[in-house]
Amino acid sequence: MAHIGFIGLGIMGTPMARHLQDAGHTVITSRFSISPRQELLDNGLQFAETPKALAETVDTIILMLPDTPEVKDVLFGENGVAYGLSKGKLVIDMSSISPIETKEFARKIRETGAEYIDAPVSGGEVGAKGASLSIMAGGSEASFERALPLFQLMGKNITLVGDCGDGQVTKVANQIIVALTIEAVSEALVFASKAGADPARVRSALMGGFASSRILEVHGERMIKRTFEPGFRISLHQKDLNLALQGARALGVSLPNTAATQELFNQCAANGDSGLDHSGLVKALERMANHPVA
């Protein structure tokens, strides 16, 4: 059993850290992190005063933060993780952030003698709670093998994609597919409902055909039942599509449907819906059609 550093105990980080605790590991966080939930405290959560002090205390540090600036600050800001690292330590960033900046973060961390893995996840709050996350890792094979027992406590589909940055590239690709599929399901259900068909029965029929998908199953039901409590907020998906569009611009690649779907998310945010689950994208199309799915 090990002492594991964990910074970022939010909607996703809390259940992920709890799985580590349940397996017998001691989880230590930094006071930079948001206030932890009582369940972690009750299970023995410990504290270090700063990210630097945390890195000095443990051999493995996991980050689960909202965006690139937060990761940069925790790693390289005042009393950041990087200043407490030494040879043999491992930083695992499970946030979803910029692939380009991830490569630079990895280079700087490796200069300390420590190792770095980017390992963003897919599966949302449900996957985090159920320890069924898909984990897309970028790093050396040796570092991945070292991290794998921890990943197996938090996820199911765990893949070493390539070197540092490739995990983040994979996560961006995942978010493109998810966003565009949510948009397609939204269009289909708005169309069916406005045409007079029962959207619930249309969804049930489509689930038995080639159009079937987890997004039609889970988010299609959310659209019909109007259950938009966030598993993954629109604001976070906006952030991920920004990463996709920024990367595309740097690479000289056109992502026209990603850009169009981002505009629908932007419309949702302009109407006060940025805190809804990303299945709430349907509300943008409902406003355009002047017709709710249900």
DOGU-818157 format. One line per 5 residues: for each residue x, y, z of N, C-alpha, C, O. Coordinates in steps of 0.2 Angstrom, whole numbers. Layout:
BEGIN
X/Y/Z/X/Y/Z/X/Y/Z/X/Y/Z; ...
END
This chain:
BEGIN
4/-6/0/0/0/0/4/6/0/10/6/3; 2/11/-4/7/17/-5/3/24/-2/-3/24/-1; 7/29/-1/5/35/0/4/39/-7/9/40/-10; -2/41/-9/-3/44/-15/-5/51/-15/-10/53/-11; -2/56/-18/-4/63/-18/-10/63/-23/-10/60/-29
-15/68/-22/-20/69/-26/-23/76/-25/-25/78/-20; -22/80/-31/-24/87/-31/-30/87/-36/-29/86/-42; -36/90/-34/-41/90/-38/-47/86/-36/-49/81/-39; -50/87/-30/-55/83/-27/-62/86/-29/-66/87/-24; -64/86/-35/-70/89/-37/-75/83/-39/-75/78/-36
-79/84/-43/-85/79/-45/-81/73/-47/-84/67/-46; -76/73/-51/-73/67/-54/-67/65/-49/-67/59/-47; -64/69/-46/-58/67/-42/-60/64/-35/-56/60/-33; -66/66/-33/-68/63/-26/-69/56/-27/-66/52/-23; -73/53/-31/-74/46/-31/-67/42/-34/-66/37/-32
-63/45/-38/-57/42/-40/-52/41/-34/-49/36/-33; -52/47/-30/-48/46/-24/-51/41/-19/-47/38/-16; -57/41/-19/-60/36/-14/-59/29/-16/-58/25/-11; -59/27/-22/-57/21/-24/-50/19/-22/-48/13/-20; -45/24/-22/-38/22/-20/-38/21/-13/-35/17/-10
-42/25/-9/-43/24/-2/-46/17/0/-43/13/4; -51/15/-4/-54/9/-3/-50/3/-4/-50/-3/-1; -45/4/-8/-40/-1/-10/-34/-2/-4/-30/-6/-5; -34/3/0/-29/3/6/-24/8/5/-20/8/10; -24/12/0/-19/17/-1/-21/23/4/-27/25/5
-16/27/6/-17/33/10/-16/39/5/-11/39/1; -22/43/4/-22/48/0/-21/55/3/-23/56/9; -16/59/1/-14/65/4/-15/70/-2/-14/70/-8; -19/76/0/-20/81/-4/-16/87/-2/-14/88/4; -16/93/-6/-13/99/-4/-19/104/-3/-24/103/-5
-17/109/2/-22/114/3/-24/118/-3/-28/123/-2; -20/118/-8/-22/121/-14/-28/118/-17/-32/122/-20; -30/112/-16/-36/109/-18/-42/112/-15/-42/115/-10; -48/111/-19/-54/113/-16/-56/109/-10/-53/104/-9; -60/112/-6/-62/108/1/-64/101/-1/-69/101/-5
-61/96/2/-63/89/1/-70/88/4/-72/90/9; -73/83/1/-80/80/4/-78/76/10/-73/73/11; -83/76/14/-83/73/21/-81/65/20/-78/63/24; -84/62/15/-82/55/14/-75/54/14/-73/48/16; -71/58/10/-64/57/10/-60/58/17/-56/55/19
-63/63/20/-60/65/27/-61/59/32/-57/57/36; -68/56/31/-69/50/36/-65/44/34/-64/40/38; -63/44/28/-59/38/26/-51/39/27/-47/35/24; -49/44/30/-42/45/32/-38/50/27/-32/50/27; -42/54/24/-38/59/19/-33/63/24/-35/66/29
-27/64/21/-22/68/24/-20/74/20/-22/75/15; -17/79/23/-15/85/20/-8/87/20/-4/86/25; -6/90/15/1/94/15/-1/101/13/-5/103/10; 4/105/16/2/113/16/2/115/9/-2/120/7; 7/113/4/8/115/-2/9/110/-7/10/104/-5
8/111/-14/9/106/-19/17/103/-18/18/98/-19; 21/108/-17/28/106/-16/29/102/-10/33/96/-11; 26/103/-5/27/99/1/24/92/0/26/87/2; 18/92/-4/15/85/-6/20/81/-10/21/75/-9; 23/84/-15/28/81/-19/34/78/-16/37/73/-17
36/82/-10/42/80/-6/40/73/-2/44/70/0; 33/73/-1/31/68/4/29/61/1/30/56/4; 27/61/-6/25/55/-9/29/54/-15/33/58/-18; 28/48/-18/32/46/-24/27/47/-30/30/47/-36; 21/47/-29/16/47/-35/11/53/-33/8/53/-28
10/57/-38/6/63/-38/1/63/-43/3/63/-49; -6/63/-42/-11/63/-47/-14/70/-47/-16/72/-42; -15/72/-53/-19/79/-54/-26/77/-57/-26/73/-62; -31/80/-55/-37/80/-58/-41/87/-58/-45/88/-54; -38/91/-62/-40/98/-62/-44/101/-68/-44/97/-73
-47/107/-68/-52/108/-73/-49/110/-80/-52/109/-85; -43/113/-80/-41/116/-86/-33/117/-86/-30/116/-81; -30/119/-92/-23/119/-92/-20/124/-87/-15/123/-84; -23/130/-87/-20/135/-82/-19/133/-75/-14/134/-71; -24/129/-72/-24/126/-66/-18/121/-65/-15/121/-60
-18/117/-70/-12/112/-70/-5/115/-70/-1/113/-66; -5/120/-74/2/124/-75/3/127/-68/9/127/-66; -2/130/-65/-1/133/-58/1/128/-53/6/129/-49; -2/123/-53/-1/117/-47/6/115/-49/10/113/-44; 8/114/-55/15/111/-56/20/116/-55/26/114/-52
20/122/-58/25/127/-59/24/133/-55/29/138/-56; 18/134/-52/17/141/-48/21/141/-42/25/136/-41; 20/146/-38/24/146/-32/22/140/-27/17/138/-26; 28/137/-25/27/131/-21/24/125/-25/20/121/-22; 25/125/-31/22/120/-36/25/113/-35/30/112/-32
22/108/-38/24/101/-37/31/100/-40/35/97/-37; 33/104/-45/39/103/-48/45/104/-44/50/101/-44; 44/108/-39/49/110/-35/50/106/-29/55/106/-25; 46/101/-28/47/95/-23/48/89/-26/49/84/-23; 50/88/-33/51/82/-36/58/80/-36/63/84/-35
60/74/-37/66/71/-38/66/65/-41/61/62/-43; 72/62/-43/72/56/-47/68/50/-44/68/49/-38; 64/47/-48/60/41/-46/53/43/-44/49/38/-43; 51/49/-44/44/51/-43/40/51/-49/43/52/-55; 34/51/-49/29/51/-55/24/55/-54/20/55/-49
23/60/-59/17/64/-59/12/61/-65/14/60/-70; 6/60/-63/0/58/-67/-5/63/-68/-8/65/-63; -5/66/-74/-11/71/-75/-17/68/-78/-16/66/-84; -22/67/-74/-28/64/-77/-33/70/-79/-39/68/-81; -31/76/-79/-35/82/-81/-36/81/-89/-32/77/-92
-41/85/-92/-41/86/-99/-39/93/-101/-42/97/-100; -33/93/-104/-30/99/-105/-26/99/-112/-27/95/-116; -23/105/-113/-20/106/-120/-14/101/-121/-10/100/-117; -15/97/-127/-10/92/-129/-3/96/-130/2/93/-128; -3/102/-133/3/105/-134/7/107/-128/13/106/-127
3/110/-123/6/112/-117/8/106/-112/13/106/-108; 4/100/-113/6/94/-109/13/92/-111/17/90/-107; 15/92/-118/22/90/-120/27/95/-116/32/92/-114; 25/101/-116/30/106/-112/30/104/-105/36/104/-102; 25/103/-102/25/101/-95/29/95/-93/33/94/-89
28/90/-98/31/83/-97/39/84/-98/43/82/-94; 41/89/-102/48/90/-103/51/93/-97/57/91/-95; 48/98/-94/50/101/-88/50/96/-82/55/96/-78; 45/92/-81/45/87/-76/51/82/-76/54/81/-71; 52/80/-82/57/75/-84/64/78/-82/69/74/-80
65/85/-83/71/88/-81/73/87/-74/79/88/-72; 68/86/-70/69/86/-62/71/79/-61/73/77/-55; 71/74/-65/72/67/-64/66/63/-63/67/57/-63; 60/66/-62/54/63/-61/51/61/-68/54/63/-73; 46/57/-68/42/55/-74/35/58/-74/33/60/-69
33/58/-80/26/61/-82/22/57/-86/24/54/-91; 16/56/-84/11/53/-88/5/57/-89/2/60/-84; 2/59/-95/-4/62/-96/-9/56/-97/-9/52/-101; -15/56/-93/-19/51/-93/-27/53/-92/-30/51/-87; -29/57/-97/-36/60/-96/-41/54/-97/-39/48/-99
-47/55/-94/-52/50/-94/-58/52/-97/-60/58/-99; -62/47/-99/-69/47/-102/-74/43/-98/-72/38/-95; -80/45/-97/-85/41/-93/-89/46/-88/-94/43/-85; -86/52/-87/-90/56/-83/-91/54/-75/-87/50/-73; -95/57/-72/-96/56/-65/-98/49/-64/-96/46/-59
-102/46/-68/-105/39/-67/-99/35/-68/-98/30/-64; -94/36/-73/-88/31/-73/-84/32/-68/-80/27/-66; -83/38/-65/-79/39/-59/-81/36/-53/-77/32/-50; -88/36/-52/-91/33/-46/-90/25/-47/-89/22/-42; -91/23/-53/-91/15/-54/-85/12/-56/-84/6/-57
-79/16/-55/-72/14/-57/-72/11/-64/-69/6/-65; -76/14/-69/-76/11/-75/-74/16/-81/-76/16/-86; -70/21/-79/-67/26/-83/-63/23/-89/-60/18/-88; -64/26/-95/-59/24/-100/-53/29/-99/-54/35/-98; -47/26/-99/-41/30/-97/-36/30/-103/-34/24/-105
-34/36/-106/-30/36/-112/-23/39/-110/-23/45/-108; -18/35/-110/-12/37/-107/-7/39/-112/-6/36/-117; -2/44/-110/3/45/-114/9/46/-110/9/49/-105; 15/42/-111/21/42/-107/25/36/-109/23/32/-113; 30/35/-105/35/29/-106/31/23/-104/27/23/-100
33/17/-107/30/11/-105/32/9/-98/27/6/-95; 38/11/-96/39/9/-89/35/13/-84/33/10/-79; 34/19/-85/30/23/-81/22/21/-81/19/21/-76; 20/19/-87/13/16/-88/12/10/-84/7/9/-80; 17/5/-84/17/-1/-80/17/1/-73/13/-3/-69
20/6/-71/20/8/-64/14/11/-62/11/9/-56; 11/15/-66/4/18/-64/-2/13/-65/-7/14/-62; -1/8/-69/-7/3/-71/-11/1/-65/-17/1/-65; -7/-2/-60/-11/-4/-54/-16/1/-51/-21/0/-49; -14/8/-51/-18/13/-49/-24/14/-54/-30/16/-52
-22/14/-60/-27/15/-65/-33/10/-65/-39/11/-66; -31/4/-63/-35/-2/-63/-40/-1/-57/-46/-4/-57; -39/3/-52/-43/5/-47/-48/10/-49/-54/11/-46; -47/13/-54/-52/19/-56/-55/18/-63/-60/21/-65; -52/13/-67/-55/12/-74/-55/5/-76/-53/1/-73
-58/5/-82/-58/-2/-85/-54/-2/-92/-50/-7/-93; -56/2/-97/-53/2/-103/-47/7/-103/-47/13/-103; -41/4/-102/-35/8/-100/-30/6/-106/-28/1/-107; -28/12/-109/-24/11/-115/-18/16/-115/-18/22/-114; -12/13/-116/-6/17/-117/-6/19/-125/-4/15/-129
-7/25/-126/-8/27/-133/-1/29/-137/0/27/-142; 3/32/-133/10/34/-135/14/38/-130/13/36/-124; 18/42/-132/22/46/-127/18/52/-125/12/53/-126; 21/56/-120/17/61/-117/14/66/-122/17/68/-127; 8/68/-121/4/72/-125/-1/68/-129/-6/70/-131
0/62/-131/-4/57/-135/-10/56/-131/-16/55/-134; -10/55/-124/-16/54/-121/-21/60/-122/-27/59/-122; -18/66/-121/-23/72/-122/-25/72/-129/-31/75/-130; -21/71/-134/-24/71/-141/-30/66/-142/-35/67/-145; -29/60/-138/-35/55/-139/-41/58/-135/-46/57/-138
-40/61/-130/-46/64/-126/-49/69/-130/-55/69/-130; -45/73/-134/-49/78/-138/-52/75/-143/-58/77/-145; -50/70/-146/-53/66/-152/-60/63/-149/-65/63/-152; -59/60/-143/-65/58/-140/-71/63/-139/-76/62/-140; -69/69/-137/-73/74/-135/-77/77/-142/-82/79/-142
-73/77/-147/-76/78/-154/-81/74/-155/-87/76/-157; -80/67/-155/-85/62/-156/-91/63/-152/-97/62/-154; -90/63/-145/-95/64/-141/-100/70/-142/-106/69/-142; -97/76/-143/-100/82/-144/-105/81/-151/-111/83/-151; -102/79/-156/-105/78/-162/-111/73/-162/-116/74/-166
-110/68/-158/-115/63/-157/-121/65/-153/-127/64/-155; -119/69/-148/-125/73/-144/-129/77/-149/-135/77/-149; -125/81/-153/-129/85/-158/-133/81/-162/-139/84/-164; -131/76/-165/-135/72/-170/-141/69/-166/-146/69/-169; -140/66/-160/-146/64/-156/-151/69/-155/-157/68/-156
-148/75/-153/-153/81/-152/-157/83/-158/-163/84/-158; -153/83/-164/-157/85/-170/-162/80/-172/-168/81/-174; -160/73/-171/-165/68/-173/-171/68/-168/-177/67/-171; -170/69/-162/-176/69/-157/-180/76/-158/-186/75/-157; -177/81/-159/-181/87/-161/-185/86/-167/-191/88/-167
-182/84/-172/-186/82/-178/-192/78/-177/-197/79/-179; -190/72/-174/-196/67/-173/-201/70/-169/-207/69/-170; -200/74/-164/-205/77/-159/-209/82/-163/-215/82/-162; -206/86/-167/-210/91/-170/-214/88/-176/-219/91/-178; -212/82/-178/-216/79/-184/-222/75/-181/-226/73/-184
-222/75/-174/-228/72/-171/-227/65/-168/-232/62/-165; -221/63/-169/-220/56/-166/-218/56/-159/-215/62/-156; -219/51/-155/-217/51/-148/-209/50/-148/-207/44/-150; -205/55/-145/-198/54/-145/-196/48/-141/-190/45/-143; -199/46/-136/-197/40/-132/-197/34/-136/-193/30/-136
-203/33/-140/-203/27/-144/-199/27/-150/-196/22/-152; -197/33/-153/-193/34/-158/-186/32/-155/-182/28/-159; -184/34/-150/-177/32/-147/-177/25/-146/-172/22/-147; -182/22/-143/-182/15/-142/-181/11/-148/-178/6/-148; -185/13/-154/-184/10/-160/-177/10/-163/-174/5/-165
-174/16/-162/-167/17/-165/-162/13/-161/-157/12/-164; -163/12/-155/-159/8/-150/-158/1/-153/-153/-2/-152; -162/-1/-157/-161/-8/-160/-158/-8/-167/-158/-13/-170; -156/-2/-169/-153/-2/-176/-146/1/-176/-143/1/-171; -144/2/-182/-137/5/-183/-136/11/-180/-130/13/-179
-141/15/-179/-140/22/-175/-139/21/-168/-138/26/-164; -139/15/-165/-139/14/-158/-132/16/-156/-127/15/-159; -132/19/-150/-125/22/-147/-127/23/-139/-132/23/-137; -121/23/-135/-122/25/-128/-125/32/-127/-128/33/-122; -123/36/-132/-126/43/-131/-133/43/-133/-137/47/-129
-136/39/-138/-143/39/-139/-146/36/-133/-152/38/-131; -143/31/-130/-146/27/-124/-146/32/-118/-152/33/-115; -141/35/-116/-140/38/-110/-143/46/-111/-147/48/-107; -140/49/-115/-141/56/-116/-148/57/-120/-151/62/-119; -150/53/-124/-156/53/-127/-162/53/-122/-167/56/-122
-161/48/-117/-166/48/-112/-166/54/-107/-171/56/-105; -160/57/-106/-160/63/-103/-164/69/-106/-167/73/-103; -163/69/-113/-167/74/-117/-174/73/-116/-178/78/-116; -176/67/-116/-183/66/-116/-186/67/-109/-192/70/-108; -182/65/-104/-185/65/-97/-183/72/-94/-185/73/-88
-179/76/-97/-177/83/-95/-173/82/-89/-174/86/-84; -169/78/-88/-164/77/-82/-157/79/-84/-153/75/-87; -156/86/-83/-150/89/-86/-145/91/-80/-141/95/-81; -146/87/-74/-141/88/-69/-134/86/-71/-134/80/-75; -129/89/-70/-123/88/-73/-119/82/-71/-117/81/-65
-118/78/-76/-113/72/-76/-106/75/-79/-101/74/-76; -107/79/-84/-102/82/-87/-105/89/-90/-109/89/-95; -103/95/-87/-106/101/-89/-104/103/-96/-99/102/-98; -109/107/-98/-108/111/-105/-102/115/-105/-98/115/-110; -100/118/-99/-94/123/-99/-88/119/-100/-83/121/-103
-88/113/-97/-82/109/-98/-81/106/-105/-76/105/-108; -87/104/-108/-86/102/-115/-84/108/-120/-81/107/-125; -87/114/-118/-84/120/-122/-77/120/-121/-73/122/-126; -74/119/-115/-67/120/-114/-63/114/-119/-58/116/-122; -66/108/-119/-63/103/-123/-63/104/-130/-58/103/-134
-69/107/-133/-69/109/-140/-65/115/-142/-62/115/-147; -64/119/-137/-59/125/-138/-52/122/-139/-48/124/-143; -50/117/-135/-44/113/-136/-43/110/-143/-38/110/-146; -49/107/-145/-49/104/-152/-48/109/-157/-44/108/-162; -51/115/-157/-51/120/-162/-44/124/-162/-42/126/-167
-42/125/-156/-35/128/-155/-30/123/-158/-25/125/-162; -30/117/-157/-25/112/-160/-26/111/-167/-21/111/-171; -32/112/-170/-34/111/-177/-30/117/-180/-27/117/-186; -31/123/-177/-28/129/-180/-21/128/-181/-18/130/-186; -18/126/-175/-10/125/-175/-8/120/-180/-3/121/-183
-12/115/-182/-10/110/-186/-12/111/-193/-10/107/-198; -16/116/-194/-19/118/-201/-24/113/-203/-25/111/-209; -28/111/-198/-34/106/-200/-40/109/-199/-41/113/-195; -45/108/-203/-52/110/-203/-56/105/-199/-57/100/-201; -60/108/-194/-65/104/-190/-72/108/-191/-74/110/-186
-75/108/-196/-81/112/-197/-87/110/-193/-90/114/-190; -88/103/-192/-94/101/-188/-92/102/-180/-97/104/-176; -86/102/-178/-84/103/-171/-85/111/-170/-88/113/-165; -83/115/-175/-85/122/-174/-92/124/-173/-94/128/-169; -96/121/-178/-103/122/-177/-106/119/-171/-111/123/-168
-104/114/-168/-107/111/-162/-105/116/-156/-108/117/-151; -98/118/-157/-96/123/-151/-101/129/-151/-102/132/-146; -103/131/-157/-108/137/-157/-114/136/-154/-117/140/-151; -117/129/-154/-123/127/-151/-122/127/-143/-126/130/-139; -116/125/-141/-114/125/-134/-114/133/-132/-116/134/-126
-111/137/-136/-110/144/-135/-117/147/-134/-118/151/-129; -122/145/-138/-129/147/-137/-132/145/-131/-135/149/-127; -131/139/-129/-133/137/-122/-130/141/-117/-134/143/-112; -124/142/-117/-120/146/-112/-123/153/-111/-124/156/-106; -125/156/-117/-128/163/-118/-135/163/-115/-137/168/-112
-138/158/-114/-145/157/-111/-145/154/-104/-150/152/-102; -139/154/-101/-138/152/-94/-138/145/-93/-139/143/-87; -136/141/-98/-136/134/-97/-130/131/-97/-129/124/-97; -124/134/-96/-118/132/-96/-116/127/-90/-112/122/-90; -120/127/-85/-120/122/-79/-124/116/-80/-123/111/-76
-127/115/-85/-131/109/-87/-127/104/-89/-121/105/-92; -129/97/-89/-126/92/-92/-125/93/-100/-129/97/-102; -120/91/-103/-119/92/-110/-125/89/-114/-125/92/-120; -129/85/-112/-135/83/-116/-139/89/-116/-144/89/-121; -139/94/-112/-143/100/-113/-142/104/-119/-145/109/-120
-137/102/-123/-136/105/-130/-142/105/-134/-144/109/-138; -147/100/-132/-153/99/-136/-157/106/-135/-161/107/-139; -156/109/-130/-160/115/-128/-159/121/-134/-163/125/-135; -152/121/-136/-151/126/-142/-155/124/-148/-158/129/-151; -155/118/-150/-159/116/-156/-167/117/-154/-171/119/-159
-169/116/-148/-176/117/-146/-178/124/-147/-183/126/-150; -173/129/-145/-175/136/-146/-175/138/-153/-179/142/-155; -171/135/-157/-171/136/-164/-177/134/-168/-180/137/-172; -180/128/-165/-186/125/-168/-192/128/-165/-198/126/-167; -191/131/-159/-197/134/-155/-201/128/-154/-208/128/-154
-198/122/-152/-202/116/-150/-197/112/-145/-192/110/-147; -200/110/-139/-196/106/-135/-197/98/-137/-202/96/-140; -192/94/-136/-192/87/-137/-198/84/-133/-202/80/-136; -198/86/-127/-204/83/-122/-205/89/-117/-210/87/-113
END
